[in-house]
């Protein structure tokens, strides 16, 4: 039995997108098949398969069967099953119908897919499995979820890169209804870009000087939902930098999430704001983060960044990190003012890859003591104008990921801020290809506990 989707998604990290497209390209006489090994994440309304590795079907495994797009020997599937069992992954079978517009699984695709997915589920019951066809701009698939006997159909495939590219099924492409408020914005983003903005969910983690300005700008931009994550309450010192705060908020110690909810409501009631008054890695914050398309971190400490980065790597969520540091010059007068905006795309690089996070920095932050002794960074200098400059660049990075309005280059870069010189410049980075975080946590998804 085939049923409508429970909001299915297959997410492919950036480094696997090109190999996937090459692997499923048609030969002269037949379709080509690539197996994806995938973990997953689950929310109340959505299941996301997170591709961790690709295993193309060797050319010698195909057998000639007239009337079938691709057929292969059963023995050719055994290495895939063995690897999936060893890594406790689900299996996604990819092939292509290379044309524009909506695509669909043929009757043969469906029949073979049902048999394969049932066999996969019998061997690996705790992970979802899928059979997916990709077109130039659409996808289609059937999926078998843990504990279910019937199949979900539809969903979308998300290809990560410097822009997020979604290949929806026929009934999931967002549609934009023109609004006068966004006519000028649409001149840059286009109708499709505006539709994607309206359907986007952006998590903003940390709602003080930088995060509050990110929330404000996202609301003006008209994103579909802003997920604000911060456990803290307002206090008098926040009045110099937290956008939307009032004197009574500081006096009453209002939750920052409540202040942001009011700010968004006053800007655009069509934008949904979901406030999560918890800190990552508390479970309510993790559950909220799993709903996000993109995360923006406006955090003061390396430890907080490390927690957020590791979750984004695990769930294949692009992460835009914002940081500002103002400190006195040692042994003299004056200050140094620096900052960064780093857009870490899963499969391209993470904050560990480029040396922004390191065990040495984490240890220095706690003075070499256990993490439980960490006292935070409330004493750091903050200036609202400088927070605003970095927040604006972060929102522009989000806009690029959603709409792809600007051309992209092959180089990998981060943005560095010189507060004294007033410049924001690109720094080319060379990621560590042996990065332990990317090698072991990338796309790891939900923890599934099994007994031997």
Secondary structure, DSSP 8 states (H G I E B T S, - for coil): -EEE-SSEEEEE-HHHHHHHHHHT---SSS---EEEEEEEEEETTEEEEEEEEEEE--GGGB---TT-S--B-GGGGHHHHHHHHHHT-EEEEEEE--SSS-----HHHHHHHHHHHHHHHHHSTTS-EEEEEE-SSBEEEEEE-TT-SSEEE--EEEE-SSS-EEEE-TT--------GGGHHHHHHHHHHHHHHHHH-EEEEE--SHHHHHHHHHHHHHT-SEEEEE---B--GGGGGT-TT--HHHHHHT-BHHHHHHHHHHHH-TTSEEEEE-S-TTSHHHHHHHTT-SEEEEE-S-HHHHHHHHHHHHHHT-EEEEEEEEEEE-TTSSSEEEEEEEEEE-TTT--TTTTTSS-HHHHHHHTTTS-GGG----TTS---HHHHHHHHHHHHHHHHHHHH--S---SS-EEEEEETTTTEEEEEE----TT-HHHHHHTT--S------
